[in-house]
Amino acid sequence: MVKDFKKGAALAVLSYCIWGALPLFWKMLSAAASMHILAFRIIGSLLFVSAVLLRGKNFTFLRHFRDSRERFYIICAAALITFNWGLYIWTVNTGHAIWASLGYYINPLVSIVMGMVFFRERLSALQWAAFACTSAGVAALTVMSGELPAASLALALSFGAYGLVKKKMSVGSLQALGAETLAALPVALALIFVPFGGILGGGTAYLFGALPDLAGYGALLWLGFLLAGPATAAPLLLFSESARLIPLSTLGFIQFLSPTFTLLIGVFVFKEHFSMVYLAAFSFVWLGVLLYSISIVSKPAANH
């Protein structure tokens, strides 16, 4: 129905715009240690999702921990998303939102290659061309800057692997987030209470996990910690509803709003330097994005 499609498209656009704008939120919390932000993002997401599920009287995700296979996938997903969230926050708050943007431009193409490798999915000629263009962009950035964009690739690979694990799970998206954040809870508590810097360095210069640091955070930071859960889970709720109403091909096209927003924020709000080297590399990536978008939009037509 046209009405459902319009509603689904609007929800998808809103969810990806929120995801793309999240660097603004993490930057507001940059006075705190990135690992503290990550810890409260995990705890806040768990509490928010639990409240939503409690309202719907639906806690079936807890049953999946009884099955050893499902439990393994939940723990793997939790590890991957925890790493991805932490790296994303660190990247943004150390002045590299452009790197984060590049990672999420690359991610869909990483995902289709993983689908080919692990699920024997076939790539179309356009998708192969998209992958080649994106690879050329990464190679160009590496050669011209003399540095591999490791953070971008780690973001793309970790989220691509996360999606791969999710395909193996039989839990709905909201329930999955509840299960994953519950599995990641020990990590979050360790990041808060265990003085890792002291353990690693043998002194008192803590990297994170020092309780005195938490006591020194102001009211604004604590408000941000409280909102970290809703900021994480709300766009997921919007996305889940949109995925029910519109084709995946449409979602595949809309998803590029997120890294585009992040790039614009990095350049125009955070004033990160977007050099000619970046422009040349991103031009290859954008061409890959265009070819990928054409491939997914044209796929339904090819099936008629």
N, C-alpha and C positions, 0 to 999 in steps of 0.2 A: 504494500500500500504506500502511496505517495506520502501520506501523513506520517507513517512510521519511518519512512526513509529520511524525511526532513528532520524528524525528532532525533533519530539515530545519528545523522550526520552532525547535527548541532551539538549533541552530547560528546561525540568523538572529537570535534574541533575544540570544545571546552576542555576536555580531559588533556589533550595534547598541548594546549596552550598553557594549562596549569603546570604540566610537567616541564615545559620549556621555560617557564618563568620561575621555577623553583630555585635557580641560582640566586635570585634576589633575596629569597627567604634565608638560604644557607649563609649568604654573605652578611645578613643582619646578625647572625650568630657567630661571626668569625672571631669575636673576642674570646670565645670558648675554644677549648681544644677540639679538633675535628673528631677525635675518637669519643669525646663526651657527647658531641652532637649525634654521632652514630648511635651511641648507647641509648640515648633518649628517643631517637627515631624508632629504634626497635621496640622499646618499651611502650612508647606512645601508640605505635601502630597496633601492637598486641591489645592494648586497652581499648582503643577505638573500635577495632574489628570485633573484639569480644562483646562490647556494648551493643553493636549492631546485631550480632548473632544472638545475643541474649534477648534482645527485643523481639526477634523473630523466633525465639525458642528453638534455635537450631545450632547445636553443638556437636553435630555428627563428625566433624573433622577430628575430634579426639579419638574416634574409633580407629582411624587410620594408623595410629601409633601402635596398635596391637599387631598389625600385619608387618612382618619383618621386611618384606619387599617395599611396601609403601613407606615404612619408617626410614629405610635407607634413602629413598628418593626425596623424602621431606628434608632429611638432614643435609643431603647434597645440595638441594635447592636453597636451604637456609644458609649454608656456607657460601654459596655463589652470590646470593643477593646481598649478604652482609658485606662481602668483599667489594661488590659493585657499589653499594651505597656509600661505603667508607671511602673508596677511591674517588667517587664523584664529589663528595663533600670536600675532601682534601684538595682535589684539582681546582674546584671553584674558589675555595678560600685561600689558595696560594697564588691566585692571579692567573689561572689557566683555564678559564671557561671555554676558550676557543678549542683547547684540547678535548674537553668534554663534548663539545658540539661535534667535532670530527669523529669521535668515537661512536656517537649515535647516528651519524650519517652512514658510517661503515656498517653498523650493526645488522640492518636487514640483509645486506649482501653476505655477511658472515653466516647469518641464519640459513639462507638458501643453500649455501655450500655445505653447511652441517647437515641439512636435510638430504642433500645428495649423497654425502658420505655415509650417514648413519641410517637413512630410511630409503636409500636408492631412489630418491626423487630425481626427476630429470629436469635439467635446466634448459630453457629455451635459448635460441640464438641471441636474443636481446639480453637475457640474463647473463649469459657468458660475456657479452660485450660490456654490460654494466660492471661485472666483476673485474674485467680487464681494465676498465677505465679507473675504477676505484683503486685497484692495486697500483696502477701507474701513478695516481695521485699520492699514495703513501710512499712509493719509491722516490718520486720527485721530491717530496718533502724531506725524506731521509738524506738524499744525495745533496740537495741544495742547502739544507741547514746543518748537515753533518751529524744529525741526531735522529735516531729512530723514534717516532711518536709513540713511545712505549705506553704511556698512560691511555692514549686514545685506543690503541689496540687492546689493552687489557680491559678497558670498559666494554668494547665491542665483543671480545671473546667471552668475557665472564657473563655478559647478559645473553649472548647467543647460547652459551652452554646452559644457562639457567632456563632458557626457553626449551632447549633440548630435553632437559630433565622433566620439565613441566608436561611435555608430551607423553611422558611415561606414567604420569600420576593420574589418578581418577578422582581428584578432588576439585571442586569448583573454585573459581578464582578467589573469591572472598574467603572461603573456607581454607584454601591453600595458604593465603597470606596469614591467617590465624595460626595454622599449623607451623608455618615456617618461622614466624616471629616467636612462637612458643619454643621452638627448637633452638632459636638463636638467643633466647633469654639468658642462658648462662654466660654467653659471650658478652652481652650487654652489661650484666652485673659485674663481670670481671673487669671490663673497661672502666667501670665506675669505682670499684672498691680495691682493685689490685694495683699497686704502684709499679707498673711495668718498667718505667724509667729507672727506678731505684734498683730493680732486679737486674736490669741489663747493664746499668752503668756503675752500680755499686755505691752510688752517692745519693744525694738528695735532689738532684736535678731531674725531676720526674717528667717523662714525656706525656703521660696521661695517667688517669686512674688515681690521682692524688686527691683525697677528700678535702684538704684545705683549699684546693683550687675551686671545688664546687661551692664551698662556703663563701668564697669571695665573689661569686657571680652575682650580678645585680638582678633586680626584678624583671627587667626587660628580657634578659637571657633566659630566666626561668619561665617567663611567659612563652618565649620561643620554643623552649623544650616541651612545654605542654601542648603547643600547636603542631609539633613535628609529626605526631601520629596522624591527626586529621589531614595535614598537608600531604602525607604519603598515601593514605588510604582513600581519601575522597576522590582523586582523579581515577583511581582504580575502579571505584564503584560506578563512576560515570562511563568509563571505558567498557566495563562489563555489560552495562545496559545497552550501550551503543552497538557492541558486537552482536547482541541479540537481534538488532533491528536492521542492520545494514550489512552488505556483503563484505567479506574479508578483503576483497580487492580494493574497495573504497577505503577501508581502514588502512590498508597498506600505503595508499597515496597520502592520506591525511597525516600519517605518523611523522612525516618529514617536517611538519610544523614545529615539533618539539626542538630538534637540533637547530632549526632556523632561528627560533626565538632565543635560544641559548647563545648562538653566535652573535645575534644583534645586541643582546645584553652585554656580552663580553666586550664587543667593540665600542658600542656607543654609550653604555652606562658605566661599565668598569674601566673603560678607556684602555683596554689591552691593545698592544701593538699588532695590527694586521698587516704584515709586510707583503712585499711583492712575492716573496717565496710562498707565503700562505695563499695568496691569491692564485698563483699558478697551480699549486697543489689542490686547492679547493675547486678550481675550475674542472679538473679531471674528475674529482669526486662528484661535483654537481652534475656533470654529464652522465656519470654512472647512475646517479639518483634519477635523472630524467629517463634514461633507458629502462631502469628497473620499474619506474612508475608506469611507463608505456606498456611494459610487458604484463604487469598485473591488471591494468585496466582493460587491455585487449584480450586477456585470457578468457573471460566469460563469453565474449563474442565468438571466440574460436570454438567454443563448445556447443553453439547452437546449430 
